[in-house]
């Protein structure tokens, strides 16, 4: 897919590392990355990373948004 980049050793919000596929957004300032567990291939989160500095206090490489996604088995429904 044009514009898609593979990013090795990317961390989600919980710090779990995996591989990501990313694409620079239309404005050219951020790259949105979808992160997968390297071993299982399971989705573990996503993040946005600055690829072109758009504000003096936000350098290139800064993560501006991040999520973590965990799947597990519970003893009972609820939180």
C-alpha positions as CSV (number, residue, x, y, z in Angstrom):
1,X,0.0,0.0,0.0
2,X,1.6,3.3,-1.0
3,X,2.8,5.4,1.9
4,X,2.7,2.5,4.5
5,X,5.9,2.0,6.5
6,X,6.9,-0.9,8.8
7,X,8.2,0.3,12.1
8,X,10.2,-2.2,14.3
9,X,10.2,-2.1,18.1
10,X,7.4,0.4,18.8
11,X,5.8,0.7,22.2
12,X,2.1,1.2,23.1
13,X,0.8,3.2,26.0
14,X,1.5,0.3,28.5
15,X,5.1,0.0,27.2
16,X,4.5,-3.3,25.4
17,X,6.7,-3.4,22.4
18,X,5.7,-4.7,19.0
19,X,5.9,-3.9,15.3
20,X,3.7,-1.3,13.7
21,X,2.5,-0.2,10.3
22,X,2.3,3.5,10.0
23,X,1.2,6.2,7.5
24,X,1.9,9.9,7.5
25,X,-1.4,11.8,7.7
26,X,-2.4,14.2,5.0
27,X,-1.0,17.3,6.8
28,X,2.4,15.7,6.8
29,X,3.0,16.4,10.5
30,X,2.0,13.1,12.2
31,X,2.3,9.4,11.4
32,X,-0.4,7.2,12.7
33,X,0.9,3.8,13.8
34,X,-1.1,0.6,14.4
35,X,0.9,-1.7,16.7
36,X,0.9,-5.5,16.8
37,X,2.5,-8.0,19.1
38,X,5.6,-9.3,17.3
39,X,5.0,-13.0,18.3
40,X,1.2,-13.4,18.1
41,X,0.3,-10.7,15.6
42,X,-2.4,-9.4,17.9
43,X,-3.4,-5.7,17.9
44,X,-2.0,-4.1,21.1
45,X,-2.5,-0.4,20.5
46,X,-1.8,2.6,18.3
47,X,-0.1,6.0,18.5
48,X,0.6,9.2,16.7
49,X,4.2,10.4,16.2
50,X,5.4,13.8,15.1
51,X,7.3,13.5,11.8
52,X,7.5,17.2,10.9
53,X,7.9,19.8,13.6
54,X,4.7,22.0,13.7
55,X,5.3,23.7,17.0
56,X,8.6,24.8,18.6
57,X,8.0,22.8,21.8
58,X,7.0,19.5,20.1
59,X,10.1,18.0,18.5
60,X,10.1,15.3,15.7
61,X,9.8,11.9,17.3
62,X,7.4,13.0,20.0
63,X,4.4,10.7,20.6
64,X,1.3,12.9,20.8
65,X,-1.4,10.2,21.3
66,X,-1.2,6.6,22.4
67,X,-3.5,3.7,23.4
68,X,-3.0,0.2,24.7
69,X,-5.3,-2.7,24.0
70,X,-5.3,-5.9,26.1
71,X,-7.2,-9.1,25.6
72,X,-7.7,-11.6,28.4
73,X,-10.0,-14.1,30.0
74,X,-12.0,-13.1,33.1
75,X,-13.6,-15.2,35.8
76,X,-16.9,-13.2,35.5
77,X,-18.3,-10.3,33.5
78,X,-17.8,-6.8,34.7
79,X,-15.0,-4.4,35.4
